[in-house]
Amino acid sequence: MAVIAAFILNAGLNFVLGLLIAQLLGPADFGLFALATAGAIVANTVLFEWLRLSATRFYSARVRHDEPWIRQGLDRAYAVLTLGLLGAALLSAALGIVVEPGPEGHLAIAAGAALAAIGIGIFDYHAALARARFDGGLYFRLVAVKNVLSFAMMAGAAWFFPQPVWVLAAAGISQALAIAFLHRPLRDPVAPRQRVRLRETWRLFVAYGLPLIAANAIYQLLPFINRGSIAAHGGLAEAGYFALAADVTTRSIGTLGTALDLLLFQLAVRVEEHEGREAAERQVARNTGVVVALLLPCAVGFWVVLPALQALVVPEAFRGPFAAYAGLMIPGFFCLAMMNFALNPIFQIRRRTRPVIAAALVGLLVNAAGLWVLPQHLGSEGVAIAQTLGLAAATLLLALRALTGRDRLALPWWDILAAGIASLAMALCLQPLRHIEPARCLALSIPLGMLIYAALVWIFDIAGLRAHAEARFGRGVSGAAKPAGAD
């Protein structure tokens, strides 16, 4: 529960922080900030993500004591890559001072993005270690400290120095400081280094993580390319509209998915440690039903409240384009969530991750074809449609690979169908509320939608969530979590 609480805190503060920075910087500077942030995420994905994924797959409370070379290999690889990226950031900043002085020069922005990438990488790695140890209290403290520092430093930078480079630097420094504050409980017991083991460990990490980071890098390139395309045709302000819509939409759909994945995938890894590969695959199948049952109503609910959200929360300068872009991107980001939290774990638990690259490449090609054709006929909104089509194509290919053939996974199809029907029923009931006054729409839609969907889940026990709730809260048996197996 501490992990879920941490993600609620993280999602809420990040949502508010994104809107606040957009308000303080304005559309043009926020567009530049969004482009640089996308670049930082790509850099983090390429350099560090393979190590974070390896930590979630191979590190655990048992490994912490019995196989210390796993953590040693992770730490050393992170240190080398961090120092290299930090050197690149300092070089870029020094060249910027000489070649193009000023905080809005390309080299200065690149240096700020590099610092942001370092901070993201360091924080995500240590957060993954805490989750892999199932230390919910430590994870909550880590997220809480990071959010307090990030909110104060990034908002302060945007207020006192309203240029993107300072906000980027504040993002990186604040996340690194959070790790520094909690470095003691994050450490492992001291153990002698075994160089042979370290080399074997790195080879294991590369074989497992490289396909996943290649795919993730492609998915991170999509918004980078698409924002660049919009900026080239419509200017940085238009890119800012697109970026804010994409940021809010993906957080609204993906944040809960990330929280679930943090629990459910680690649970599958733990099941494999104790019961074997077949039991872990059955756990992954059950997890998929839970992910669909909880994320699909989030996507539908976000669509329902989108007009009200725009009117009440979105800065005035972004209204209009925000709802137009977000509405077109909802299906694509839902597909991305299904890949990340329902389909990818199938290949991760099998340690056969190459199909993930093929799906990502197909998505990139479909996105590129859409950029070639759609903006000519639909304007900037064609870019959002191209992104959605690319993500949908990647999801379809990965699903076919996972669910067909000799090693196909048997999914809980009844739970997935029931979640779809329940979400449709919720949408039909809430549809009339989209056209009333925004404040009333939000006040009525959220509790009513939750009540309708929860009632259907309870009646039909979709994804075993009713049984889980009864076991958890009704009888107090913590180990009877049937749908996901989580405590």
Salt bridges, closest charged atoms under 4 A:
GLU49 OE2 - ARG52 NH2 2.63
GLU67 OE2 - ARG62 NH1 3.18
ASP75 OD1 - ARG71 NE 3.01
GLU100 OE1 - HIS106 ND1 3.85
ASP188 OD1 - ARG64 NE 2.84
ASP188 OD1 - ARG71 NH1 2.99
ASP188 OD1 - ARG133 NH1 3.94
ASP247 OD1 - ARG251 NE 3.10
GLU272 OE1 - ARG57 NH2 2.70
GLU272 OE2 - ARG277 NE 2.56
GLU273 OE2 - ARG62 NH2 3.27
GLU281 OE2 - ARG350 NE 3.03
ASP407 OD2 - ARG352 NH2 3.17
ASP407 OD1 - ARG406 NH1 3.43
ASP487 OD2 - ARG270 NH2 3.61
